[in-house]
Amino acid sequence: MYEVAAQGEGPLCRDPDADKAREFSHHKKRSLVNKVTSVKEAVDLFVHDEDYLGIGGLGTNRIPTAVCHEIVRQKKKEPYSCRPHFHP
């Protein structure tokens, strides 16, 4: 992963093709579904080994601390993260 970052190019998270995005959106289910889940279950289902995670917030405010702790608890292998850095 670090080699790819050093080269400045690599696979995108999603296909940038607008027609494919429209097709996906057209067939997406619109029914109301309860998506509430626990942090433990969410990390188990959606965070995989070597995932690239975008973690937002400013300093210690509005960051998903519980999710970050759960990723560590579940011992996910080599997660990569990006977050904004602000320098005064």
LUMLUMSE-373275 format. One record per atom (N, C-alpha, C): residue number from 1; residue in three letters; x, y, z. Coordinates in nm, 3 decimals. Example, Ala and Ser with C-alpha at 12.3 -4.5 7.8 and 13.67 -1.06 7.14 Angstrom:
2
<node><num>1</num><residu>Ala</residu><east>1.319</east><north>-0.569</north><up>0.780</up></node>
<node><num>1</num><residu>Ala</residu><east>1.230</east><north>-0.450</north><up>0.780</up></node>
<node><num>1</num><residu>Ala</residu><east>1.320</east><north>-0.330</north><up>0.780</up></node>
<node><num>2</num><residu>Ser</residu><east>1.285</east><north>-0.225</north><up>0.708</up></node>
<node><num>2</num><residu>Ser</residu><east>1.367</east><north>-0.106</north><up>0.714</up></node>
<node><num>2</num><residu>Ser</residu><east>1.290</east><north>0.003</north><up>0.787</up></node>
end
This chain:
88
<node><num>1</num><residu>Met</residu><east>0.082</east><north>-0.119</north><up>0.000</up></node>
<node><num>1</num><residu>Met</residu><east>0.000</east><north>0.000</north><up>0.000</up></node>
<node><num>1</num><residu>Met</residu><east>0.087</east><north>0.126</north><up>0.000</up></node>
<node><num>2</num><residu>Tyr</residu><east>0.192</east><north>0.127</north><up>0.081</up></node>
<node><num>2</num><residu>Tyr</residu><east>0.274</east><north>0.246</north><up>0.088</up></node>
<node><num>2</num><residu>Tyr</residu><east>0.348</east><north>0.271</north><up>-0.045</up></node>
<node><num>3</num><residu>Glu</residu><east>0.384</east><north>0.162</north><up>-0.116</up></node>
<node><num>3</num><residu>Glu</residu><east>0.449</east><north>0.178</north><up>-0.245</up></node>
<node><num>3</num><residu>Glu</residu><east>0.355</east><north>0.246</north><up>-0.344</up></node>
<node><num>4</num><residu>Val</residu><east>0.228</east><north>0.206</north><up>-0.343</up></node>
<node><num>4</num><residu>Val</residu><east>0.128</east><north>0.266</north><up>-0.432</up></node>
<node><num>4</num><residu>Val</residu><east>0.111</east><north>0.413</north><up>-0.399</up></node>
<node><num>5</num><residu>Ala</residu><east>0.105</east><north>0.445</north><up>-0.270</up></node>
<node><num>5</num><residu>Ala</residu><east>0.089</east><north>0.585</north><up>-0.229</up></node>
<node><num>5</num><residu>Ala</residu><east>0.210</east><north>0.668</north><up>-0.274</up></node>
<node><num>6</num><residu>Ala</residu><east>0.328</east><north>0.610</north><up>-0.267</up></node>
<node><num>6</num><residu>Ala</residu><east>0.448</east><north>0.683</north><up>-0.307</up></node>
<node><num>6</num><residu>Ala</residu><east>0.448</east><north>0.711</north><up>-0.457</up></node>
<node><num>7</num><residu>Gln</residu><east>0.389</east><north>0.620</north><up>-0.535</up></node>
<node><num>7</num><residu>Gln</residu><east>0.382</east><north>0.639</north><up>-0.680</up></node>
<node><num>7</num><residu>Gln</residu><east>0.277</east><north>0.743</north><up>-0.717</up></node>
<node><num>8</num><residu>Gly</residu><east>0.180</east><north>0.765</north><up>-0.627</up></node>
<node><num>8</num><residu>Gly</residu><east>0.077</east><north>0.863</north><up>-0.654</up></node>
<node><num>8</num><residu>Gly</residu><east>-0.036</east><north>0.812</north><up>-0.740</up></node>
<node><num>9</num><residu>Glu</residu><east>-0.043</east><north>0.681</north><up>-0.759</up></node>
<node><num>9</num><residu>Glu</residu><east>-0.152</east><north>0.624</north><up>-0.837</up></node>
<node><num>9</num><residu>Glu</residu><east>-0.185</east><north>0.485</north><up>-0.785</up></node>
<node><num>10</num><residu>Gly</residu><east>-0.306</east><north>0.444</north><up>-0.806</up></node>
<node><num>10</num><residu>Gly</residu><east>-0.350</east><north>0.314</north><up>-0.760</up></node>
<node><num>10</num><residu>Gly</residu><east>-0.497</east><north>0.297</north><up>-0.789</up></node>
<node><num>11</num><residu>Pro</residu><east>-0.556</east><north>0.188</north><up>-0.743</up></node>
<node><num>11</num><residu>Pro</residu><east>-0.697</east><north>0.163</north><up>-0.772</up></node>
<node><num>11</num><residu>Pro</residu><east>-0.787</east><north>0.263</north><up>-0.700</up></node>
<node><num>12</num><residu>Leu</residu><east>-0.896</east><north>0.300</north><up>-0.766</up></node>
<node><num>12</num><residu>Leu</residu><east>-0.994</east><north>0.390</north><up>-0.707</up></node>
<node><num>12</num><residu>Leu</residu><east>-1.088</east><north>0.310</north><up>-0.618</up></node>
<node><num>13</num><residu>Cys</residu><east>-1.152</east><north>0.377</north><up>-0.523</up></node>
<node><num>13</num><residu>Cys</residu><east>-1.249</east><north>0.310</north><up>-0.437</up></node>
<node><num>13</num><residu>Cys</residu><east>-1.373</east><north>0.269</north><up>-0.516</up></node>
<node><num>14</num><residu>Arg</residu><east>-1.412</east><north>0.350</north><up>-0.612</up></node>
<node><num>14</num><residu>Arg</residu><east>-1.529</east><north>0.323</north><up>-0.696</up></node>
<node><num>14</num><residu>Arg</residu><east>-1.497</east><north>0.356</north><up>-0.841</up></node>
<node><num>15</num><residu>Asp</residu><east>-1.569</east><north>0.289</north><up>-0.929</up></node>
<node><num>15</num><residu>Asp</residu><east>-1.555</east><north>0.316</north><up>-1.071</up></node>
<node><num>15</num><residu>Asp</residu><east>-1.608</east><north>0.457</north><up>-1.100</up></node>
<node><num>16</num><residu>Pro</residu><east>-1.532</east><north>0.542</north><up>-1.166</up></node>
<node><num>16</num><residu>Pro</residu><east>-1.578</east><north>0.679</north><up>-1.190</up></node>
<node><num>16</num><residu>Pro</residu><east>-1.677</east><north>0.693</north><up>-1.306</up></node>
<node><num>17</num><residu>Asp</residu><east>-1.715</east><north>0.583</north><up>-1.367</up></node>
<node><num>17</num><residu>Asp</residu><east>-1.807</east><north>0.587</north><up>-1.482</up></node>
<node><num>17</num><residu>Asp</residu><east>-1.946</east><north>0.635</north><up>-1.439</up></node>
<node><num>18</num><residu>Ala</residu><east>-1.990</east><north>0.748</north><up>-1.493</up></node>
<node><num>18</num><residu>Ala</residu><east>-2.120</east><north>0.807</north><up>-1.454</up></node>
<node><num>18</num><residu>Ala</residu><east>-2.236</east><north>0.718</north><up>-1.495</up></node>
<node><num>19</num><residu>Asp</residu><east>-2.226</east><north>0.651</north><up>-1.609</up></node>
<node><num>19</num><residu>Asp</residu><east>-2.335</east><north>0.563</north><up>-1.653</up></node>
<node><num>19</num><residu>Asp</residu><east>-2.353</east><north>0.445</north><up>-1.558</up></node>
<node><num>20</num><residu>Lys</residu><east>-2.244</east><north>0.391</north><up>-1.508</up></node>
<node><num>20</num><residu>Lys</residu><east>-2.253</east><north>0.280</north><up>-1.412</up></node>
<node><num>20</num><residu>Lys</residu><east>-2.315</east><north>0.329</north><up>-1.280</up></node>
<node><num>21</num><residu>Ala</residu><east>-2.280</east><north>0.450</north><up>-1.239</up></node>
<node><num>21</num><residu>Ala</residu><east>-2.339</east><north>0.506</north><up>-1.117</up></node>
<node><num>21</num><residu>Ala</residu><east>-2.489</east><north>0.526</north><up>-1.134</up></node>
<node><num>22</num><residu>Arg</residu><east>-2.532</east><north>0.577</north><up>-1.251</up></node>
<node><num>22</num><residu>Arg</residu><east>-2.675</east><north>0.594</north><up>-1.277</up></node>
<node><num>22</num><residu>Arg</residu><east>-2.748</east><north>0.460</north><up>-1.277</up></node>
<node><num>23</num><residu>Glu</residu><east>-2.687</east><north>0.359</north><up>-1.338</up></node>
<node><num>23</num><residu>Glu</residu><east>-2.747</east><north>0.225</north><up>-1.343</up></node>
<node><num>23</num><residu>Glu</residu><east>-2.764</east><north>0.169</north><up>-1.202</up></node>
<node><num>24</num><residu>Phe</residu><east>-2.660</east><north>0.184</north><up>-1.118</up></node>
<node><num>24</num><residu>Phe</residu><east>-2.669</east><north>0.137</north><up>-0.980</up></node>
<node><num>24</num><residu>Phe</residu><east>-2.782</east><north>0.209</north><up>-0.907</up></node>
<node><num>25</num><residu>Ser</residu><east>-2.786</east><north>0.341</north><up>-0.921</up></node>
<node><num>25</num><residu>Ser</residu><east>-2.888</east><north>0.420</north><up>-0.853</up></node>
<node><num>25</num><residu>Ser</residu><east>-3.028</east><north>0.385</north><up>-0.902</up></node>
<node><num>26</num><residu>His</residu><east>-3.042</east><north>0.358</north><up>-1.030</up></node>
<node><num>26</num><residu>His</residu><east>-3.173</east><north>0.325</north><up>-1.087</up></node>
<node><num>26</num><residu>His</residu><east>-3.230</east><north>0.196</north><up>-1.028</up></node>
<node><num>27</num><residu>His</residu><east>-3.143</east><north>0.099</north><up>-1.000</up></node>
<node><num>27</num><residu>His</residu><east>-3.189</east><north>-0.031</north><up>-0.950</up></node>
<node><num>27</num><residu>His</residu><east>-3.180</east><north>-0.043</north><up>-0.797</up></node>
<node><num>28</num><residu>Lys</residu><east>-3.139</east><north>0.063</north><up>-0.732</up></node>
<node><num>28</num><residu>Lys</residu><east>-3.126</east><north>0.060</north><up>-0.586</up></node>
<node><num>28</num><residu>Lys</residu><east>-3.264</east><north>0.053</north><up>-0.521</up></node>
<node><num>29</num><residu>Lys</residu><east>-3.276</east><north>-0.032</north><up>-0.420</up></node>
<node><num>29</num><residu>Lys</residu><east>-3.403</east><north>-0.045</north><up>-0.350</up></node>
<node><num>29</num><residu>Lys</residu><east>-3.434</east><north>0.084</north><up>-0.274</up></node>
<node><num>30</num><residu>Arg</residu><east>-3.559</east><north>0.125</north><up>-0.277</up></node>
<node><num>30</num><residu>Arg</residu><east>-3.600</east><north>0.249</north><up>-0.213</up></node>
<node><num>30</num><residu>Arg</residu><east>-3.684</east><north>0.226</north><up>-0.087</up></node>
<node><num>31</num><residu>Ser</residu><east>-3.704</east><north>0.101</north><up>-0.052</up></node>
<node><num>31</num><residu>Ser</residu><east>-3.788</east><north>0.071</north><up>0.065</up></node>
<node><num>31</num><residu>Ser</residu><east>-3.717</east><north>0.112</north><up>0.194</up></node>
<node><num>32</num><residu>Leu</residu><east>-3.796</east><north>0.145</north><up>0.294</up></node>
<node><num>32</num><residu>Leu</residu><east>-3.741</east><north>0.183</north><up>0.424</up></node>
<node><num>32</num><residu>Leu</residu><east>-3.695</east><north>0.057</north><up>0.496</up></node>
<node><num>33</num><residu>Val</residu><east>-3.569</east><north>0.056</north><up>0.533</up></node>
<node><num>33</num><residu>Val</residu><east>-3.510</east><north>-0.059</north><up>0.600</up></node>
<node><num>33</num><residu>Val</residu><east>-3.438</east><north>-0.007</north><up>0.724</up></node>
<node><num>34</num><residu>Asn</residu><east>-3.458</east><north>-0.074</north><up>0.835</up></node>
<node><num>34</num><residu>Asn</residu><east>-3.390</east><north>-0.036</north><up>0.959</up></node>
<node><num>34</num><residu>Asn</residu><east>-3.242</east><north>-0.073</north><up>0.946</up></node>
<node><num>35</num><residu>Lys</residu><east>-3.155</east><north>0.026</north><up>0.950</up></node>
<node><num>35</num><residu>Lys</residu><east>-3.012</east><north>0.004</north><up>0.936</up></node>
<node><num>35</num><residu>Lys</residu><east>-2.936</east><north>0.022</north><up>1.066</up></node>
<node><num>36</num><residu>Val</residu><east>-3.007</east><north>0.037</north><up>1.176</up></node>
<node><num>36</num><residu>Val</residu><east>-2.942</east><north>0.058</north><up>1.305</up></node>
<node><num>36</num><residu>Val</residu><east>-2.872</east><north>-0.071</north><up>1.346</up></node>
<node><num>37</num><residu>Thr</residu><east>-2.748</east><north>-0.059</north><up>1.387</up></node>
<node><num>37</num><residu>Thr</residu><east>-2.670</east><north>-0.175</north><up>1.429</up></node>
<node><num>37</num><residu>Thr</residu><east>-2.573</east><north>-0.132</north><up>1.538</up></node>
<node><num>38</num><residu>Ser</residu><east>-2.510</east><north>-0.226</north><up>1.599</up></node>
<node><num>38</num><residu>Ser</residu><east>-2.410</east><north>-0.196</north><up>1.702</up></node>
<node><num>38</num><residu>Ser</residu><east>-2.277</east><north>-0.163</north><up>1.634</up></node>
<node><num>39</num><residu>Val</residu><east>-2.189</east><north>-0.094</north><up>1.705</up></node>
<node><num>39</num><residu>Val</residu><east>-2.057</east><north>-0.062</north><up>1.652</up></node>
<node><num>39</num><residu>Val</residu><east>-1.982</east><north>-0.192</north><up>1.623</up></node>
<node><num>40</num><residu>Lys</residu><east>-1.993</east><north>-0.288</north><up>1.713</up></node>
<node><num>40</num><residu>Lys</residu><east>-1.924</east><north>-0.416</north><up>1.695</up></node>
<node><num>40</num><residu>Lys</residu><east>-1.966</east><north>-0.484</north><up>1.565</up></node>
<node><num>41</num><residu>Glu</residu><east>-2.096</east><north>-0.490</north><up>1.540</up></node>
<node><num>41</num><residu>Glu</residu><east>-2.147</east><north>-0.555</north><up>1.420</up></node>
<node><num>41</num><residu>Glu</residu><east>-2.110</east><north>-0.475</north><up>1.295</up></node>
<node><num>42</num><residu>Ala</residu><east>-2.117</east><north>-0.343</north><up>1.302</up></node>
<node><num>42</num><residu>Ala</residu><east>-2.083</east><north>-0.259</north><up>1.187</up></node>
<node><num>42</num><residu>Ala</residu><east>-1.937</east><north>-0.279</north><up>1.146</up></node>
<node><num>43</num><residu>Val</residu><east>-1.846</east><north>-0.279</north><up>1.242</up></node>
<node><num>43</num><residu>Val</residu><east>-1.704</east><north>-0.299</north><up>1.211</up></node>
<node><num>43</num><residu>Val</residu><east>-1.683</east><north>-0.440</north><up>1.155</up></node>
<node><num>44</num><residu>Asp</residu><east>-1.750</east><north>-0.538</north><up>1.214</up></node>
<node><num>44</num><residu>Asp</residu><east>-1.736</east><north>-0.676</north><up>1.167</up></node>
<node><num>44</num><residu>Asp</residu><east>-1.782</east><north>-0.690</north><up>1.022</up></node>
<node><num>45</num><residu>Leu</residu><east>-1.892</east><north>-0.624</north><up>0.987</up></node>
<node><num>45</num><residu>Leu</residu><east>-1.949</east><north>-0.637</north><up>0.853</up></node>
<node><num>45</num><residu>Leu</residu><east>-1.880</east><north>-0.551</north><up>0.748</up></node>
<node><num>46</num><residu>Phe</residu><east>-1.839</east><north>-0.430</north><up>0.785</up></node>
<node><num>46</num><residu>Phe</residu><east>-1.797</east><north>-0.333</north><up>0.684</up></node>
<node><num>46</num><residu>Phe</residu><east>-1.649</east><north>-0.298</north><up>0.682</up></node>
<node><num>47</num><residu>Val</residu><east>-1.573</east><north>-0.332</north><up>0.786</up></node>
<node><num>47</num><residu>Val</residu><east>-1.430</east><north>-0.302</north><up>0.787</up></node>
<node><num>47</num><residu>Val</residu><east>-1.354</east><north>-0.432</north><up>0.767</up></node>
<node><num>48</num><residu>His</residu><east>-1.273</east><north>-0.435</north><up>0.663</up></node>
<node><num>48</num><residu>His</residu><east>-1.198</east><north>-0.555</north><up>0.629</up></node>
<node><num>48</num><residu>His</residu><east>-1.048</east><north>-0.529</north><up>0.643</up></node>
<node><num>49</num><residu>Asp</residu><east>-0.971</east><north>-0.636</north><up>0.649</up></node>
<node><num>49</num><residu>Asp</residu><east>-0.826</east><north>-0.623</north><up>0.658</up></node>
<node><num>49</num><residu>Asp</residu><east>-0.774</east><north>-0.540</north><up>0.542</up></node>
<node><num>50</num><residu>Glu</residu><east>-0.679</east><north>-0.452</north><up>0.571</up></node>
<node><num>50</num><residu>Glu</residu><east>-0.613</east><north>-0.365</north><up>0.475</up></node>
<node><num>50</num><residu>Glu</residu><east>-0.708</east><north>-0.265</north><up>0.407</up></node>
<node><num>51</num><residu>Asp</residu><east>-0.822</east><north>-0.235</north><up>0.467</up></node>
<node><num>51</num><residu>Asp</residu><east>-0.911</east><north>-0.132</north><up>0.415</up></node>
<node><num>51</num><residu>Asp</residu><east>-0.848</east><north>0.005</north><up>0.432</up></node>
<node><num>52</num><residu>Tyr</residu><east>-0.885</east><north>0.097</north><up>0.344</up></node>
<node><num>52</num><residu>Tyr</residu><east>-0.842</east><north>0.236</north><up>0.354</up></node>
<node><num>52</num><residu>Tyr</residu><east>-0.959</east><north>0.315</north><up>0.413</up></node>
<node><num>53</num><residu>Leu</residu><east>-0.942</east><north>0.369</north><up>0.531</up></node>
<node><num>53</num><residu>Leu</residu><east>-1.051</east><north>0.433</north><up>0.605</up></node>
<node><num>53</num><residu>Leu</residu><east>-1.031</east><north>0.584</north><up>0.609</up></node>
<node><num>54</num><residu>Gly</residu><east>-1.137</east><north>0.656</north><up>0.581</up></node>
<node><num>54</num><residu>Gly</residu><east>-1.136</east><north>0.801</north><up>0.596</up></node>
<node><num>54</num><residu>Gly</residu><east>-1.196</east><north>0.837</north><up>0.731</up></node>
<node><num>55</num><residu>Ile</residu><east>-1.118</east><north>0.895</north><up>0.818</up></node>
<node><num>55</num><residu>Ile</residu><east>-1.164</east><north>0.927</north><up>0.954</up></node>
<node><num>55</num><residu>Ile</residu><east>-1.168</east><north>1.078</north><up>0.967</up></node>
<node><num>56</num><residu>Gly</residu><east>-1.287</east><north>1.131</north><up>0.993</up></node>
<node><num>56</num><residu>Gly</residu><east>-1.305</east><north>1.276</north><up>0.996</up></node>
<node><num>56</num><residu>Gly</residu><east>-1.308</east><north>1.332</north><up>1.135</up></node>
<node><num>57</num><residu>Gly</residu><east>-1.321</east><north>1.462</north><up>1.141</up></node>
<node><num>57</num><residu>Gly</residu><east>-1.326</east><north>1.531</north><up>1.269</up></node>
<node><num>57</num><residu>Gly</residu><east>-1.216</east><north>1.635</north><up>1.276</up></node>
<node><num>58</num><residu>Leu</residu><east>-1.220</east><north>1.715</north><up>1.379</up></node>
<node><num>58</num><residu>Leu</residu><east>-1.120</east><north>1.819</north><up>1.397</up></node>
<node><num>58</num><residu>Leu</residu><east>-1.057</east><north>1.799</north><up>1.534</up></node>
<node><num>59</num><residu>Gly</residu><east>-0.934</east><north>1.754</north><up>1.534</up></node>
<node><num>59</num><residu>Gly</residu><east>-0.868</east><north>1.728</north><up>1.661</up></node>
<node><num>59</num><residu>Gly</residu><east>-0.935</east><north>1.611</north><up>1.732</up></node>
<node><num>60</num><residu>Thr</residu><east>-0.984</east><north>1.636</north><up>1.850</up></node>
<node><num>60</num><residu>Thr</residu><east>-1.053</east><north>1.531</north><up>1.926</up></node>
<node><num>60</num><residu>Thr</residu><east>-1.204</east><north>1.547</north><up>1.921</up></node>
<node><num>61</num><residu>Asn</residu><east>-1.253</east><north>1.641</north><up>1.841</up></node>
<node><num>61</num><residu>Asn</residu><east>-1.397</east><north>1.664</north><up>1.831</up></node>
<node><num>61</num><residu>Asn</residu><east>-1.454</east><north>1.592</north><up>1.711</up></node>
<node><num>62</num><residu>Arg</residu><east>-1.570</east><north>1.532</north><up>1.730</up></node>
<node><num>62</num><residu>Arg</residu><east>-1.646</east><north>1.470</north><up>1.623</up></node>
<node><num>62</num><residu>Arg</residu><east>-1.571</east><north>1.359</north><up>1.550</up></node>
<node><num>63</num><residu>Ile</residu><east>-1.484</east><north>1.287</north><up>1.619</up></node>
<node><num>63</num><residu>Ile</residu><east>-1.417</east><north>1.172</north><up>1.559</up></node>
<node><num>63</num><residu>Ile</residu><east>-1.484</east><north>1.045</north><up>1.611</up></node>
<node><num>64</num><residu>Pro</residu><east>-1.488</east><north>0.940</north><up>1.530</up></node>
<node><num>64</num><residu>Pro</residu><east>-1.556</east><north>0.816</north><up>1.569</up></node>
<node><num>64</num><residu>Pro</residu><east>-1.467</east><north>0.728</north><up>1.658</up></node>
<node><num>65</num><residu>Thr</residu><east>-1.443</east><north>0.776</north><up>1.780</up></node>
<node><num>65</num><residu>Thr</residu><east>-1.353</east><north>0.707</north><up>1.871</up></node>
<node><num>65</num><residu>Thr</residu><east>-1.397</east><north>0.564</north><up>1.898</up></node>
<node><num>66</num><residu>Ala</residu><east>-1.525</east><north>0.541</north><up>1.921</up></node>
<node><num>66</num><residu>Ala</residu><east>-1.574</east><north>0.406</north><up>1.950</up></node>
<node><num>66</num><residu>Ala</residu><east>-1.546</east><north>0.312</north><up>1.833</up></node>
<node><num>67</num><residu>Val</residu><east>-1.563</east><north>0.362</north><up>1.712</up></node>
<node><num>67</num><residu>Val</residu><east>-1.537</east><north>0.278</north><up>1.594</up></node>
<node><num>67</num><residu>Val</residu><east>-1.388</east><north>0.247</north><up>1.584</up></node>
<node><num>68</num><residu>Cys</residu><east>-1.304</east><north>0.346</north><up>1.606</up></node>
<node><num>68</num><residu>Cys</residu><east>-1.159</east><north>0.324</north><up>1.602</up></node>
<node><num>68</num><residu>Cys</residu><east>-1.117</east><north>0.221</north><up>1.708</up></node>
<node><num>69</num><residu>His</residu><east>-1.172</east><north>0.232</north><up>1.826</up></node>
<node><num>69</num><residu>His</residu><east>-1.141</east><north>0.135</north><up>1.932</up></node>
<node><num>69</num><residu>His</residu><east>-1.187</east><north>-0.005</north><up>1.892</up></node>
<node><num>70</num><residu>Glu</residu><east>-1.304</east><north>-0.015</north><up>1.830</up></node>
<node><num>70</num><residu>Glu</residu><east>-1.356</east><north>-0.146</north><up>1.791</up></node>
<node><num>70</num><residu>Glu</residu><east>-1.270</east><north>-0.209</north><up>1.681</up></node>
<node><num>71</num><residu>Ile</residu><east>-1.218</east><north>-0.129</north><up>1.591</up></node>
<node><num>71</num><residu>Ile</residu><east>-1.128</east><north>-0.181</north><up>1.487</up></node>
<node><num>71</num><residu>Ile</residu><east>-1.005</east><north>-0.242</north><up>1.552</up></node>
<node><num>72</num><residu>Val</residu><east>-0.952</east><north>-0.175</north><up>1.654</up></node>
<node><num>72</num><residu>Val</residu><east>-0.836</east><north>-0.228</north><up>1.727</up></node>
<node><num>72</num><residu>Val</residu><east>-0.875</east><north>-0.354</north><up>1.803</up></node>
<node><num>73</num><residu>Arg</residu><east>-0.991</east><north>-0.352</north><up>1.870</up></node>
<node><num>73</num><residu>Arg</residu><east>-1.036</east><north>-0.470</north><up>1.946</up></node>
<node><num>73</num><residu>Arg</residu><east>-1.048</east><north>-0.594</north><up>1.857</up></node>
<node><num>74</num><residu>Gln</residu><east>-1.099</east><north>-0.573</north><up>1.735</up></node>
<node><num>74</num><residu>Gln</residu><east>-1.119</east><north>-0.687</north><up>1.644</up></node>
<node><num>74</num><residu>Gln</residu><east>-0.992</east><north>-0.725</north><up>1.569</up></node>
<node><num>75</num><residu>Lys</residu><east>-0.884</east><north>-0.655</north><up>1.598</up></node>
<node><num>75</num><residu>Lys</residu><east>-0.752</east><north>-0.685</north><up>1.541</up></node>
<node><num>75</num><residu>Lys</residu><east>-0.755</east><north>-0.693</north><up>1.389</up></node>
<node><num>76</num><residu>Lys</residu><east>-0.816</east><north>-0.592</north><up>1.327</up></node>
<node><num>76</num><residu>Lys</residu><east>-0.815</east><north>-0.585</north><up>1.182</up></node>
<node><num>76</num><residu>Lys</residu><east>-0.670</east><north>-0.567</north><up>1.136</up></node>
<node><num>77</num><residu>Lys</residu><east>-0.632</east><north>-0.637</north><up>1.033</up></node>
<node><num>77</num><residu>Lys</residu><east>-0.494</east><north>-0.637</north><up>0.987</up></node>
<node><num>77</num><residu>Lys</residu><east>-0.465</east><north>-0.515</north><up>0.898</up></node>
<node><num>78</num><residu>Glu</residu><east>-0.365</east><north>-0.439</north><up>0.937</up></node>
<node><num>78</num><residu>Glu</residu><east>-0.312</east><north>-0.326</north><up>0.862</up></node>
<node><num>78</num><residu>Glu</residu><east>-0.416</east><north>-0.233</north><up>0.801</up></node>
<node><num>79</num><residu>Pro</residu><east>-0.505</east><north>-0.176</north><up>0.882</up></node>
<node><num>79</num><residu>Pro</residu><east>-0.596</east><north>-0.076</north><up>0.824</up></node>
<node><num>79</num><residu>Pro</residu><east>-0.518</east><north>0.053</north><up>0.795</up></node>
<node><num>80</num><residu>Tyr</residu><east>-0.548</east><north>0.116</north><up>0.686</up></node>
<node><num>80</num><residu>Tyr</residu><east>-0.487</east><north>0.243</north><up>0.650</up></node>
<node><num>80</num><residu>Tyr</residu><east>-0.589</east><north>0.352</north><up>0.674</up></node>
<node><num>81</num><residu>Ser</residu><east>-0.545</east><north>0.466</north><up>0.717</up></node>
<node><num>81</num><residu>Ser</residu><east>-0.641</east><north>0.573</north><up>0.741</up></node>
<node><num>81</num><residu>Ser</residu><east>-0.589</east><north>0.706</north><up>0.689</up></node>
<node><num>82</num><residu>Cys</residu><east>-0.683</east><north>0.791</north><up>0.656</up></node>
<node><num>82</num><residu>Cys</residu><east>-0.648</east><north>0.928</north><up>0.621</up></node>
<node><num>82</num><residu>Cys</residu><east>-0.737</east><north>1.017</north><up>0.705</up></node>
<node><num>83</num><residu>Arg</residu><east>-0.686</east><north>1.130</north><up>0.741</up></node>
<node><num>83</num><residu>Arg</residu><east>-0.766</east><north>1.228</north><up>0.813</up></node>
<node><num>83</num><residu>Arg</residu><east>-0.702</east><north>1.364</north><up>0.791</up></node>
<node><num>84</num><residu>Pro</residu><east>-0.783</east><north>1.467</north><up>0.800</up></node>
<node><num>84</num><residu>Pro</residu><east>-0.726</east><north>1.600</north><up>0.777</up></node>
<node><num>84</num><residu>Pro</residu><east>-0.632</east><north>1.640</north><up>0.890</up></node>
<node><num>85</num><residu>His</residu><east>-0.524</east><north>1.708</north><up>0.854</up></node>
<node><num>85</num><residu>His</residu><east>-0.431</east><north>1.760</north><up>0.952</up></node>
<node><num>85</num><residu>His</residu><east>-0.439</east><north>1.914</north><up>0.947</up></node>
<node><num>86</num><residu>Phe</residu><east>-0.457</east><north>1.973</north><up>1.060</up></node>
<node><num>86</num><residu>Phe</residu><east>-0.462</east><north>2.117</north><up>1.066</up></node>
<node><num>86</num><residu>Phe</residu><east>-0.345</east><north>2.167</north><up>1.148</up></node>
<node><num>87</num><residu>His</residu><east>-0.271</east><north>2.258</north><up>1.091</up></node>
<node><num>87</num><residu>His</residu><east>-0.156</east><north>2.314</north><up>1.162</up></node>
<node><num>87</num><residu>His</residu><east>-0.182</east><north>2.462</north><up>1.190</up></node>
<node><num>88</num><residu>Pro</residu><east>-0.174</east><north>2.502</north><up>1.316</up></node>
<node><num>88</num><residu>Pro</residu><east>-0.199</east><north>2.643</north><up>1.348</up></node>
<node><num>88</num><residu>Pro</residu><east>-0.091</east><north>2.735</north><up>1.296</up></node>
end
